[in-house]
């Protein structure tokens, strides 16, 4: 796991939490947008982790 994967995971978590907070405080449109971006970052993180796992399985032993 490299720094890029960790950055995507952290950005996803932070974006989703900030969006949930803003949506609960009344700024619903911005909150939903931030939650959506957080989920996109989390999906990109999972994609990178899957690609790294497949790459490690096919490497020379």
PDBQT receptor file of N, H, CA, C and O in Angstrom, charges set to zero:
ATOM      1  N   UNK A   1       0.853  -1.168   0.000  1.00  0.00    +0.000 N 
ATOM      2  CA  UNK A   1       0.000   0.000   0.000  1.00  0.00    +0.000 C 
ATOM      3  C   UNK A   1       0.899   1.231   0.000  1.00  0.00    +0.000 C 
ATOM      4  O   UNK A   1       1.829   1.335   0.799  1.00  0.00    +0.000 OA
ATOM      5  N   UNK A   2       0.615   2.140  -0.887  1.00  0.00    +0.000 N 
ATOM      6  H   UNK A   2      -0.140   2.056  -1.536  1.00  0.00    +0.000 HD
ATOM      7  CA  UNK A   2       1.437   3.333  -0.989  1.00  0.00    +0.000 C 
ATOM      8  C   UNK A   2       0.689   4.567  -0.463  1.00  0.00    +0.000 C 
ATOM      9  O   UNK A   2      -0.448   4.473  -0.002  1.00  0.00    +0.000 OA
ATOM     10  N   UNK A   3       1.345   5.704  -0.543  1.00  0.00    +0.000 N 
ATOM     11  H   UNK A   3       2.269   5.781  -0.918  1.00  0.00    +0.000 HD
ATOM     12  CA  UNK A   3       0.767   6.932  -0.021  1.00  0.00    +0.000 C 
ATOM     13  C   UNK A   3      -0.469   7.388  -0.769  1.00  0.00    +0.000 C 
ATOM     14  O   UNK A   3      -1.361   8.000  -0.182  1.00  0.00    +0.000 OA
ATOM     15  N   UNK A   4      -0.529   7.098  -2.051  1.00  0.00    +0.000 N 
ATOM     16  H   UNK A   4       0.196   6.601  -2.528  1.00  0.00    +0.000 HD
ATOM     17  CA  UNK A   4      -1.694   7.493  -2.834  1.00  0.00    +0.000 C 
ATOM     18  C   UNK A   4      -2.965   6.793  -2.382  1.00  0.00    +0.000 C 
ATOM     19  O   UNK A   4      -4.035   7.400  -2.324  1.00  0.00    +0.000 OA
ATOM     20  N   UNK A   5      -2.837   5.518  -2.065  1.00  0.00    +0.000 N 
ATOM     21  H   UNK A   5      -1.968   5.025  -2.112  1.00  0.00    +0.000 HD
ATOM     22  CA  UNK A   5      -4.001   4.757  -1.591  1.00  0.00    +0.000 C 
ATOM     23  C   UNK A   5      -4.450   5.291  -0.235  1.00  0.00    +0.000 C 
ATOM     24  O   UNK A   5      -5.646   5.443   0.015  1.00  0.00    +0.000 OA
ATOM     25  N   UNK A   6      -3.493   5.572   0.629  1.00  0.00    +0.000 N 
ATOM     26  H   UNK A   6      -2.521   5.449   0.425  1.00  0.00    +0.000 HD
ATOM     27  CA  UNK A   6      -3.839   6.128   1.940  1.00  0.00    +0.000 C 
ATOM     28  C   UNK A   6      -4.481   7.507   1.804  1.00  0.00    +0.000 C 
ATOM     29  O   UNK A   6      -5.413   7.832   2.539  1.00  0.00    +0.000 OA
ATOM     30  N   UNK A   7      -3.991   8.311   0.874  1.00  0.00    +0.000 N 
ATOM     31  H   UNK A   7      -3.234   8.046   0.276  1.00  0.00    +0.000 HD
ATOM     32  CA  UNK A   7      -4.571   9.638   0.659  1.00  0.00    +0.000 C 
ATOM     33  C   UNK A   7      -6.009   9.529   0.159  1.00  0.00    +0.000 C 
ATOM     34  O   UNK A   7      -6.870  10.295   0.590  1.00  0.00    +0.000 OA
ATOM     35  N   UNK A   8      -6.279   8.583  -0.747  1.00  0.00    +0.000 N 
ATOM     36  H   UNK A   8      -5.579   7.960  -1.097  1.00  0.00    +0.000 HD
ATOM     37  CA  UNK A   8      -7.643   8.393  -1.231  1.00  0.00    +0.000 C 
ATOM     38  C   UNK A   8      -8.560   7.935  -0.105  1.00  0.00    +0.000 C 
ATOM     39  O   UNK A   8      -9.692   8.406   0.004  1.00  0.00    +0.000 OA
ATOM     40  N   UNK A   9      -8.083   7.025   0.730  1.00  0.00    +0.000 N 
ATOM     41  H   UNK A   9      -7.163   6.642   0.642  1.00  0.00    +0.000 HD
ATOM     42  CA  UNK A   9      -8.899   6.544   1.836  1.00  0.00    +0.000 C 
ATOM     43  C   UNK A   9      -9.204   7.672   2.815  1.00  0.00    +0.000 C 
ATOM     44  O   UNK A   9     -10.341   7.825   3.260  1.00  0.00    +0.000 OA
ATOM     45  N   UNK A  10      -8.188   8.458   3.146  1.00  0.00    +0.000 N 
ATOM     46  H   UNK A  10      -7.264   8.334   2.785  1.00  0.00    +0.000 HD
ATOM     47  CA  UNK A  10      -8.377   9.562   4.088  1.00  0.00    +0.000 C 
ATOM     48  C   UNK A  10      -9.297  10.632   3.501  1.00  0.00    +0.000 C 
ATOM     49  O   UNK A  10     -10.163  11.155   4.202  1.00  0.00    +0.000 OA
ATOM     50  N   UNK A  11      -9.116  10.958   2.223  1.00  0.00    +0.000 N 
ATOM     51  H   UNK A  11      -8.412  10.533   1.653  1.00  0.00    +0.000 HD
ATOM     52  CA  UNK A  11      -9.967  11.956   1.578  1.00  0.00    +0.000 C 
ATOM     53  C   UNK A  11     -11.416  11.477   1.525  1.00  0.00    +0.000 C 
ATOM     54  O   UNK A  11     -12.343  12.264   1.717  1.00  0.00    +0.000 OA
ATOM     55  N   UNK A  12     -11.605  10.197   1.265  1.00  0.00    +0.000 N 
ATOM     56  H   UNK A  12     -10.853   9.558   1.108  1.00  0.00    +0.000 HD
ATOM     57  CA  UNK A  12     -12.961   9.650   1.238  1.00  0.00    +0.000 C 
ATOM     58  C   UNK A  12     -13.632   9.712   2.591  1.00  0.00    +0.000 C 
ATOM     59  O   UNK A  12     -14.800  10.087   2.698  1.00  0.00    +0.000 OA
ATOM     60  N   UNK A  13     -12.901   9.348   3.618  1.00  0.00    +0.000 N 
ATOM     61  H   UNK A  13     -11.953   9.044   3.532  1.00  0.00    +0.000 HD
ATOM     62  CA  UNK A  13     -13.463   9.378   4.962  1.00  0.00    +0.000 C 
ATOM     63  C   UNK A  13     -13.759  10.806   5.409  1.00  0.00    +0.000 C 
ATOM     64  O   UNK A  13     -14.830  11.087   5.947  1.00  0.00    +0.000 OA
ATOM     65  N   UNK A  14     -12.818  11.691   5.186  1.00  0.00    +0.000 N 
ATOM     66  H   UNK A  14     -11.948  11.462   4.749  1.00  0.00    +0.000 HD
ATOM     67  CA  UNK A  14     -12.992  13.084   5.587  1.00  0.00    +0.000 C 
ATOM     68  C   UNK A  14     -14.131  13.747   4.802  1.00  0.00    +0.000 C 
ATOM     69  O   UNK A  14     -14.943  14.475   5.373  1.00  0.00    +0.000 OA
ATOM     70  N   UNK A  15     -14.182  13.493   3.504  1.00  0.00    +0.000 N 
ATOM     71  H   UNK A  15     -13.522  12.902   3.040  1.00  0.00    +0.000 HD
ATOM     72  CA  UNK A  15     -15.242  14.078   2.682  1.00  0.00    +0.000 C 
ATOM     73  C   UNK A  15     -16.621  13.594   3.090  1.00  0.00    +0.000 C 
ATOM     74  O   UNK A  15     -17.566  14.379   3.153  1.00  0.00    +0.000 OA
ATOM     75  N   UNK A  16     -16.738  12.301   3.367  1.00  0.00    +0.000 N 
ATOM     76  H   UNK A  16     -15.970  11.663   3.315  1.00  0.00    +0.000 HD
ATOM     77  CA  UNK A  16     -18.044  11.770   3.751  1.00  0.00    +0.000 C 
ATOM     78  C   UNK A  16     -18.476  12.304   5.112  1.00  0.00    +0.000 C 
ATOM     79  O   UNK A  16     -19.636  12.671   5.297  1.00  0.00    +0.000 OA
ATOM     80  N   UNK A  17     -17.546  12.349   6.064  1.00  0.00    +0.000 N 
ATOM     81  H   UNK A  17     -16.603  12.051   5.913  1.00  0.00    +0.000 HD
ATOM     82  CA  UNK A  17     -17.881  12.862   7.402  1.00  0.00    +0.000 C 
ATOM     83  C   UNK A  17     -18.252  14.343   7.356  1.00  0.00    +0.000 C 
ATOM     84  O   UNK A  17     -19.218  14.760   7.996  1.00  0.00    +0.000 OA
ATOM     85  N   UNK A  18     -17.501  15.129   6.613  1.00  0.00    +0.000 N 
ATOM     86  H   UNK A  18     -16.716  14.791   6.093  1.00  0.00    +0.000 HD
ATOM     87  CA  UNK A  18     -17.807  16.553   6.487  1.00  0.00    +0.000 C 
ATOM     88  C   UNK A  18     -19.158  16.750   5.804  1.00  0.00    +0.000 C 
ATOM     89  O   UNK A  18     -19.930  17.627   6.193  1.00  0.00    +0.000 OA
ATOM     90  N   UNK A  19     -19.442  15.945   4.799  1.00  0.00    +0.000 N 
ATOM     91  H   UNK A  19     -18.815  15.233   4.483  1.00  0.00    +0.000 HD
ATOM     92  CA  UNK A  19     -20.730  16.038   4.117  1.00  0.00    +0.000 C 
ATOM     93  C   UNK A  19     -21.894  15.664   5.023  1.00  0.00    +0.000 C 
ATOM     94  O   UNK A  19     -22.943  16.307   4.996  1.00  0.00    +0.000 OA
ATOM     95  N   UNK A  20     -21.703  14.616   5.827  1.00  0.00    +0.000 N 
ATOM     96  H   UNK A  20     -20.851  14.094   5.849  1.00  0.00    +0.000 HD
ATOM     97  CA  UNK A  20     -22.765  14.223   6.755  1.00  0.00    +0.000 C 
ATOM     98  C   UNK A  20     -23.011  15.322   7.785  1.00  0.00    +0.000 C 
ATOM     99  O   UNK A  20     -24.156  15.599   8.141  1.00  0.00    +0.000 OA
ATOM    100  N   UNK A  21     -21.947  15.939   8.257  1.00  0.00    +0.000 N 
ATOM    101  H   UNK A  21     -21.016  15.714   7.968  1.00  0.00    +0.000 HD
ATOM    102  CA  UNK A  21     -22.089  17.027   9.234  1.00  0.00    +0.000 C 
ATOM    103  C   UNK A  21     -22.821  18.219   8.622  1.00  0.00    +0.000 C 
ATOM    104  O   UNK A  21     -23.740  18.772   9.227  1.00  0.00    +0.000 OA
ATOM    105  N   UNK A  22     -22.406  18.607   7.421  1.00  0.00    +0.000 N 
ATOM    106  H   UNK A  22     -21.660  18.158   6.930  1.00  0.00    +0.000 HD
ATOM    107  CA  UNK A  22     -23.047  19.752   6.770  1.00  0.00    +0.000 C 
ATOM    108  C   UNK A  22     -24.511  19.466   6.429  1.00  0.00    +0.000 C 
ATOM    109  O   UNK A  22     -25.361  20.348   6.554  1.00  0.00    +0.000 OA
ATOM    110  N   UNK A  23     -24.803  18.250   6.005  1.00  0.00    +0.000 N 
ATOM    111  H   UNK A  23     -24.113  17.534   5.903  1.00  0.00    +0.000 HD
ATOM    112  CA  UNK A  23     -26.184  17.904   5.686  1.00  0.00    +0.000 C 
ATOM    113  C   UNK A  23     -27.051  17.942   6.945  1.00  0.00    +0.000 C 
ATOM    114  O   UNK A  23     -28.216  18.337   6.891  1.00  0.00    +0.000 OA
ATOM    115  N   UNK A  24     -26.483  17.532   8.068  1.00  0.00    +0.000 N 
ATOM    116  H   UNK A  24     -25.537  17.211   8.113  1.00  0.00    +0.000 HD
ATOM    117  CA  UNK A  24     -27.242  17.554   9.318  1.00  0.00    +0.000 C 
ATOM    118  C   UNK A  24     -27.432  18.975   9.840  1.00  0.00    +0.000 C 
ATOM    119  O   UNK A  24     -28.408  19.255  10.535  1.00  0.00    +0.000 OA
ATOM    120  N   UNK A  25     -26.512  19.865   9.510  1.00  0.00    +0.000 N 
ATOM    121  H   UNK A  25     -25.719  19.637   8.945  1.00  0.00    +0.000 HD
ATOM    122  CA  UNK A  25     -26.602  21.249  10.003  1.00  0.00    +0.000 C 
ATOM    123  C   UNK A  25     -27.484  22.130   9.132  1.00  0.00    +0.000 C 
ATOM    124  O   UNK A  25     -27.766  23.268   9.505  1.00  0.00    +0.000 OA
ATOM    125  N   UNK A  26     -27.922  21.637   7.990  1.00  0.00    +0.000 N 
ATOM    126  H   UNK A  26     -27.693  20.712   7.687  1.00  0.00    +0.000 HD
ATOM    127  CA  UNK A  26     -28.869  22.402   7.194  1.00  0.00    +0.000 C 
ATOM    128  C   UNK A  26     -28.422  22.706   5.775  1.00  0.00    +0.000 C 
ATOM    129  O   UNK A  26     -29.269  23.024   4.940  1.00  0.00    +0.000 OA
ATOM    130  N   UNK A  27     -27.147  22.626   5.461  1.00  0.00    +0.000 N 
ATOM    131  H   UNK A  27     -26.459  22.368   6.140  1.00  0.00    +0.000 HD
ATOM    132  CA  UNK A  27     -26.684  22.881   4.093  1.00  0.00    +0.000 C 
ATOM    133  C   UNK A  27     -26.711  21.557   3.332  1.00  0.00    +0.000 C 
ATOM    134  O   UNK A  27     -25.677  20.940   3.079  1.00  0.00    +0.000 OA
ATOM    135  N   UNK A  28     -27.921  21.142   2.976  1.00  0.00    +0.000 N 
ATOM    136  H   UNK A  28     -28.762  21.643   3.181  1.00  0.00    +0.000 HD
ATOM    137  CA  UNK A  28     -28.139  19.799   2.450  1.00  0.00    +0.000 C 
ATOM    138  C   UNK A  28     -27.459  19.567   1.101  1.00  0.00    +0.000 C 
ATOM    139  O   UNK A  28     -26.878  18.503   0.889  1.00  0.00    +0.000 OA
ATOM    140  N   UNK A  29     -27.517  20.530   0.192  1.00  0.00    +0.000 N 
ATOM    141  H   UNK A  29     -27.989  21.394   0.364  1.00  0.00    +0.000 HD
ATOM    142  CA  UNK A  29     -26.960  20.329  -1.151  1.00  0.00    +0.000 C 
ATOM    143  C   UNK A  29     -25.443  20.140  -1.094  1.00  0.00    +0.000 C 
ATOM    144  O   UNK A  29     -24.908  19.229  -1.724  1.00  0.00    +0.000 OA
ATOM    145  N   UNK A  30     -24.758  20.988  -0.348  1.00  0.00    +0.000 N 
ATOM    146  H   UNK A  30     -25.193  21.729   0.164  1.00  0.00    +0.000 HD
ATOM    147  CA  UNK A  30     -23.309  20.847  -0.228  1.00  0.00    +0.000 C 
ATOM    148  C   UNK A  30     -22.945  19.569   0.516  1.00  0.00    +0.000 C 
ATOM    149  O   UNK A  30     -21.967  18.909   0.168  1.00  0.00    +0.000 OA
ATOM    150  N   UNK A  31     -23.715  19.217   1.530  1.00  0.00    +0.000 N 
ATOM    151  H   UNK A  31     -24.510  19.753   1.813  1.00  0.00    +0.000 HD
ATOM    152  CA  UNK A  31     -23.456  18.002   2.287  1.00  0.00    +0.000 C 
ATOM    153  C   UNK A  31     -23.582  16.753   1.435  1.00  0.00    +0.000 C 
ATOM    154  O   UNK A  31     -22.743  15.856   1.510  1.00  0.00    +0.000 OA
ATOM    155  N   UNK A  32     -24.618  16.695   0.634  1.00  0.00    +0.000 N 
ATOM    156  H   UNK A  32     -25.300  17.424   0.573  1.00  0.00    +0.000 HD
ATOM    157  CA  UNK A  32     -24.813  15.538  -0.249  1.00  0.00    +0.000 C 
ATOM    158  C   UNK A  32     -23.710  15.465  -1.291  1.00  0.00    +0.000 C 
ATOM    159  O   UNK A  32     -23.244  14.377  -1.631  1.00  0.00    +0.000 OA
ATOM    160  N   UNK A  33     -23.291  16.621  -1.802  1.00  0.00    +0.000 N 
ATOM    161  H   UNK A  33     -23.671  17.504  -1.526  1.00  0.00    +0.000 HD
ATOM    162  CA  UNK A  33     -22.201  16.639  -2.782  1.00  0.00    +0.000 C 
ATOM    163  C   UNK A  33     -20.903  16.137  -2.160  1.00  0.00    +0.000 C 
ATOM    164  O   UNK A  33     -20.179  15.360  -2.783  1.00  0.00    +0.000 OA
ATOM    165  N   UNK A  34     -20.602  16.570  -0.943  1.00  0.00    +0.000 N 
ATOM    166  H   UNK A  34     -21.190  17.202  -0.437  1.00  0.00    +0.000 HD
ATOM    167  CA  UNK A  34     -19.385  16.102  -0.281  1.00  0.00    +0.000 C 
ATOM    168  C   UNK A  34     -19.459  14.615   0.049  1.00  0.00    +0.000 C 
ATOM    169  O   UNK A  34     -18.459  13.907  -0.070  1.00  0.00    +0.000 OA
ATOM    170  N   UNK A  35     -20.617  14.138   0.457  1.00  0.00    +0.000 N 
ATOM    171  H   UNK A  35     -21.430  14.713   0.554  1.00  0.00    +0.000 HD
ATOM    172  CA  UNK A  35     -20.754  12.700   0.721  1.00  0.00    +0.000 C 
ATOM    173  C   UNK A  35     -20.555  11.898  -0.560  1.00  0.00    +0.000 C 
ATOM    174  O   UNK A  35     -19.935  10.835  -0.541  1.00  0.00    +0.000 OA
ATOM    175  N   UNK A  36     -21.076  12.404  -1.663  1.00  0.00    +0.000 N 
ATOM    176  H   UNK A  36     -21.580  13.268  -1.679  1.00  0.00    +0.000 HD
ATOM    177  CA  UNK A  36     -20.881  11.730  -2.946  1.00  0.00    +0.000 C 
ATOM    178  C   UNK A  36     -19.420  11.684  -3.352  1.00  0.00    +0.000 C 
ATOM    179  O   UNK A  36     -18.932  10.659  -3.829  1.00  0.00    +0.000 OA
ATOM    180  N   UNK A  37     -18.718  12.806  -3.162  1.00  0.00    +0.000 N 
ATOM    181  H   UNK A  37     -19.115  13.638  -2.775  1.00  0.00    +0.000 HD
ATOM    182  CA  UNK A  37     -17.292  12.825  -3.491  1.00  0.00    +0.000 C 
ATOM    183  C   UNK A  37     -16.509  11.887  -2.567  1.00  0.00    +0.000 C 
ATOM    184  O   UNK A  37     -15.563  11.229  -3.000  1.00  0.00    +0.000 OA
ATOM    185  N   UNK A  38     -16.906  11.829  -1.299  1.00  0.00    +0.000 N 
ATOM    186  H   UNK A  38     -17.675  12.363  -0.947  1.00  0.00    +0.000 HD
ATOM    187  CA  UNK A  38     -16.263  10.908  -0.366  1.00  0.00    +0.000 C 
ATOM    188  C   UNK A  38     -16.419   9.466  -0.818  1.00  0.00    +0.000 C 
ATOM    189  O   UNK A  38     -15.470   8.685  -0.747  1.00  0.00    +0.000 OA
ATOM    190  N   UNK A  39     -17.601   9.111  -1.280  1.00  0.00    +0.000 N 
ATOM    191  H   UNK A  39     -18.372   9.745  -1.338  1.00  0.00    +0.000 HD
ATOM    192  CA  UNK A  39     -17.826   7.748  -1.763  1.00  0.00    +0.000 C 
ATOM    193  C   UNK A  39     -17.028   7.458  -3.035  1.00  0.00    +0.000 C 
ATOM    194  O   UNK A  39     -16.556   6.338  -3.235  1.00  0.00    +0.000 OA
ATOM    195  N   UNK A  40     -16.882   8.463  -3.886  1.00  0.00    +0.000 N 
ATOM    196  H   UNK A  40     -17.266   9.372  -3.724  1.00  0.00    +0.000 HD
ATOM    197  CA  UNK A  40     -16.067   8.288  -5.098  1.00  0.00    +0.000 C 
ATOM    198  C   UNK A  40     -14.611   8.029  -4.719  1.00  0.00    +0.000 C 
ATOM    199  O   UNK A  40     -13.967   7.149  -5.289  1.00  0.00    +0.000 OA
ATOM    200  N   UNK A  41     -14.091   8.797  -3.754  1.00  0.00    +0.000 N 
ATOM    201  H   UNK A  41     -14.614   9.512  -3.291  1.00  0.00    +0.000 HD
ATOM    202  CA  UNK A  41     -12.716   8.577  -3.310  1.00  0.00    +0.000 C 
ATOM    203  C   UNK A  41     -12.549   7.185  -2.701  1.00  0.00    +0.000 C 
ATOM    204  O   UNK A  41     -11.527   6.535  -2.923  1.00  0.00    +0.000 OA
ATOM    205  N   UNK A  42     -13.532   6.724  -1.943  1.00  0.00    +0.000 N 
ATOM    206  H   UNK A  42     -14.362   7.252  -1.763  1.00  0.00    +0.000 HD
ATOM    207  CA  UNK A  42     -13.452   5.395  -1.357  1.00  0.00    +0.000 C 
ATOM    208  C   UNK A  42     -13.480   4.316  -2.450  1.00  0.00    +0.000 C 
ATOM    209  O   UNK A  42     -12.759   3.322  -2.360  1.00  0.00    +0.000 OA
ATOM    210  N   UNK A  43     -14.305   4.513  -3.471  1.00  0.00    +0.000 N 
ATOM    211  H   UNK A  43     -14.891   5.321  -3.544  1.00  0.00    +0.000 HD
ATOM    212  CA  UNK A  43     -14.354   3.545  -4.572  1.00  0.00    +0.000 C 
ATOM    213  C   UNK A  43     -13.023   3.511  -5.322  1.00  0.00    +0.000 C 
ATOM    214  O   UNK A  43     -12.561   2.438  -5.709  1.00  0.00    +0.000 OA
ATOM    215  N   UNK A  44     -12.402   4.679  -5.531  1.00  0.00    +0.000 N 
ATOM    216  H   UNK A  44     -12.777   5.551  -5.217  1.00  0.00    +0.000 HD
ATOM    217  CA  UNK A  44     -11.088   4.713  -6.184  1.00  0.00    +0.000 C 
ATOM    218  C   UNK A  44     -10.034   4.016  -5.329  1.00  0.00    +0.000 C 
ATOM    219  O   UNK A  44      -9.160   3.325  -5.852  1.00  0.00    +0.000 OA
ATOM    220  N   UNK A  45     -10.120   4.198  -4.021  1.00  0.00    +0.000 N 
ATOM    221  H   UNK A  45     -10.831   4.759  -3.596  1.00  0.00    +0.000 HD
ATOM    222  CA  UNK A  45      -9.185   3.538  -3.113  1.00  0.00    +0.000 C 
ATOM    223  C   UNK A  45      -9.329   2.014  -3.209  1.00  0.00    +0.000 C 
ATOM    224  O   UNK A  45      -8.331   1.299  -3.304  1.00  0.00    +0.000 OA
ATOM    225  N   UNK A  46     -10.565   1.522  -3.184  1.00  0.00    +0.000 N 
ATOM    226  H   UNK A  46     -11.376   2.102  -3.107  1.00  0.00    +0.000 HD
ATOM    227  CA  UNK A  46     -10.787   0.076  -3.289  1.00  0.00    +0.000 C 
ATOM    228  C   UNK A  46     -10.315  -0.464  -4.631  1.00  0.00    +0.000 C 
ATOM    229  O   UNK A  46      -9.787  -1.573  -4.708  1.00  0.00    +0.000 OA
ATOM    230  N   UNK A  47     -10.506   0.318  -5.687  1.00  0.00    +0.000 N 
ATOM    231  H   UNK A  47     -10.935   1.219  -5.624  1.00  0.00    +0.000 HD
ATOM    232  CA  UNK A  47     -10.027  -0.094  -7.015  1.00  0.00    +0.000 C 
ATOM    233  C   UNK A  47      -8.512  -0.235  -7.019  1.00  0.00    +0.000 C 
ATOM    234  O   UNK A  47      -7.977  -1.201  -7.564  1.00  0.00    +0.000 OA
ATOM    235  N   UNK A  48      -7.816   0.729  -6.412  1.00  0.00    +0.000 N 
ATOM    236  H   UNK A  48      -8.250   1.513  -5.969  1.00  0.00    +0.000 HD
ATOM    237  CA  UNK A  48      -6.358   0.667  -6.354  1.00  0.00    +0.000 C 
ATOM    238  C   UNK A  48      -5.890  -0.530  -5.530  1.00  0.00    +0.000 C 
ATOM    239  O   UNK A  48      -4.913  -1.186  -5.891  1.00  0.00    +0.000 OA
ATOM    240  N   UNK A  49      -6.581  -0.818  -4.426  1.00  0.00    +0.000 N 
ATOM    241  H   UNK A  49      -7.375  -0.284  -4.133  1.00  0.00    +0.000 HD
ATOM    242  CA  UNK A  49      -6.213  -1.969  -3.603  1.00  0.00    +0.000 C 
ATOM    243  C   UNK A  49      -6.413  -3.286  -4.355  1.00  0.00    +0.000 C 
ATOM    244  O   UNK A  49      -5.590  -4.196  -4.252  1.00  0.00    +0.000 OA
ATOM    245  N   UNK A  50      -7.522  -3.383  -5.118  1.00  0.00    +0.000 N 
ATOM    246  H   UNK A  50      -8.191  -2.643  -5.202  1.00  0.00    +0.000 HD
ATOM    247  CA  UNK A  50      -7.754  -4.585  -5.910  1.00  0.00    +0.000 C 
ATOM    248  C   UNK A  50      -6.695  -4.765  -6.985  1.00  0.00    +0.000 C 
ATOM    249  O   UNK A  50      -6.218  -5.876  -7.217  1.00  0.00    +0.000 OA
ATOM    250  N   UNK A  51      -6.328  -3.670  -7.639  1.00  0.00    +0.000 N 
ATOM    251  H   UNK A  51      -6.715  -2.768  -7.450  1.00  0.00    +0.000 HD
ATOM    252  CA  UNK A  51      -5.302  -3.741  -8.682  1.00  0.00    +0.000 C 
ATOM    253  C   UNK A  51      -3.955  -4.137  -8.090  1.00  0.00    +0.000 C 
ATOM    254  O   UNK A  51      -3.208  -4.887  -8.719  1.00  0.00    +0.000 OA
ATOM    255  N   UNK A  52      -3.632  -3.658  -6.918  1.00  0.00    +0.000 N 
ATOM    256  H   UNK A  52      -4.239  -3.049  -6.407  1.00  0.00    +0.000 HD
ATOM    257  CA  UNK A  52      -2.368  -4.000  -6.273  1.00  0.00    +0.000 C 
ATOM    258  C   UNK A  52      -2.356  -5.471  -5.871  1.00  0.00    +0.000 C 
ATOM    259  O   UNK A  52      -1.324  -6.134  -5.979  1.00  0.00    +0.000 OA
ATOM    260  N   UNK A  53      -3.494  -5.985  -5.410  1.00  0.00    +0.000 N 
ATOM    261  H   UNK A  53      -4.332  -5.447  -5.322  1.00  0.00    +0.000 HD
ATOM    262  CA  UNK A  53      -3.558  -7.390  -5.011  1.00  0.00    +0.000 C 
ATOM    263  C   UNK A  53      -3.382  -8.309  -6.222  1.00  0.00    +0.000 C 
ATOM    264  O   UNK A  53      -2.662  -9.305  -6.149  1.00  0.00    +0.000 OA
ATOM    265  N   UNK A  54      -4.036  -7.977  -7.324  1.00  0.00    +0.000 N 
ATOM    266  H   UNK A  54      -4.622  -7.168  -7.383  1.00  0.00    +0.000 HD
ATOM    267  CA  UNK A  54      -3.909  -8.787  -8.541  1.00  0.00    +0.000 C 
ATOM    268  C   UNK A  54      -2.474  -8.731  -9.048  1.00  0.00    +0.000 C 
ATOM    269  O   UNK A  54      -1.934  -9.747  -9.485  1.00  0.00    +0.000 OA
ATOM    270  N   UNK A  55      -1.855  -7.571  -8.996  1.00  0.00    +0.000 N 
ATOM    271  H   UNK A  55      -2.293  -6.745  -8.641  1.00  0.00    +0.000 HD
ATOM    272  CA  UNK A  55      -0.475  -7.431  -9.452  1.00  0.00    +0.000 C 
ATOM    273  C   UNK A  55       0.465  -8.268  -8.585  1.00  0.00    +0.000 C 
ATOM    274  O   UNK A  55       1.389  -8.890  -9.109  1.00  0.00    +0.000 OA
ATOM    275  N   UNK A  56       0.248  -8.294  -7.281  1.00  0.00    +0.000 N 
ATOM    276  H   UNK A  56      -0.503  -7.788  -6.855  1.00  0.00    +0.000 HD
ATOM    277  CA  UNK A  56       1.111  -9.062  -6.392  1.00  0.00    +0.000 C 
ATOM    278  C   UNK A  56       0.960 -10.564  -6.617  1.00  0.00    +0.000 C 
ATOM    279  O   UNK A  56       1.934 -11.303  -6.476  1.00  0.00    +0.000 OA
ATOM    280  N   UNK A  57      -0.232 -11.029  -6.963  1.00  0.00    +0.000 N 
ATOM    281  H   UNK A  57      -1.023 -10.429  -7.078  1.00  0.00    +0.000 HD
ATOM    282  CA  UNK A  57      -0.447 -12.459  -7.190  1.00  0.00    +0.000 C 
ATOM    283  C   UNK A  57       0.267 -12.950  -8.448  1.00  0.00    +0.000 C 
ATOM    284  O   UNK A  57       0.673 -14.110  -8.513  1.00  0.00    +0.000 OA
ATOM    285  N   UNK A  58       0.421 -12.094  -9.430  1.00  0.00    +0.000 N 
ATOM    286  H   UNK A  58       0.091 -11.151  -9.377  1.00  0.00    +0.000 HD
ATOM    287  CA  UNK A  58       1.017 -12.503 -10.702  1.00  0.00    +0.000 C 
ATOM    288  C   UNK A  58       2.507 -12.198 -10.799  1.00  0.00    +0.000 C 
ATOM    289  O   UNK A  58       3.134 -12.526 -11.806  1.00  0.00    +0.000 OA
ATOM    290  N   UNK A  59       3.081 -11.584  -9.782  1.00  0.00    +0.000 N 
ATOM    291  H   UNK A  59       2.571 -11.318  -8.964  1.00  0.00    +0.000 HD
ATOM    292  CA  UNK A  59       4.500 -11.305  -9.809  1.00  0.00    +0.000 C 
ATOM    293  C   UNK A  59       5.316 -12.588  -9.699  1.00  0.00    +0.000 C 
ATOM    294  O   UNK A  59       4.827 -13.620  -9.238  1.00  0.00    +0.000 OA
ATOM    295  N   UNK A  60       6.547 -12.500 -10.125  1.00  0.00    +0.000 N 
ATOM    296  H   UNK A  60       6.944 -11.662 -10.500  1.00  0.00    +0.000 HD
ATOM    297  CA  UNK A  60       7.424 -13.662 -10.025  1.00  0.00    +0.000 C 
ATOM    298  C   UNK A  60       7.685 -14.006  -8.565  1.00  0.00    +0.000 C 
ATOM    299  O   UNK A  60       7.851 -13.123  -7.724  1.00  0.00    +0.000 OA
ATOM    300  N   UNK A  61       7.718 -15.285  -8.285  1.00  0.00    +0.000 N 
ATOM    301  H   UNK A  61       7.583 -16.003  -8.968  1.00  0.00    +0.000 HD
ATOM    302  CA  UNK A  61       7.864 -15.737  -6.906  1.00  0.00    +0.000 C 
ATOM    303  C   UNK A  61       9.259 -15.717  -6.454  1.00  0.00    +0.000 C 
ATOM    304  O   UNK A  61       9.542 -16.072  -5.310  1.00  0.00    +0.000 OA
TER     305      UNK A  61
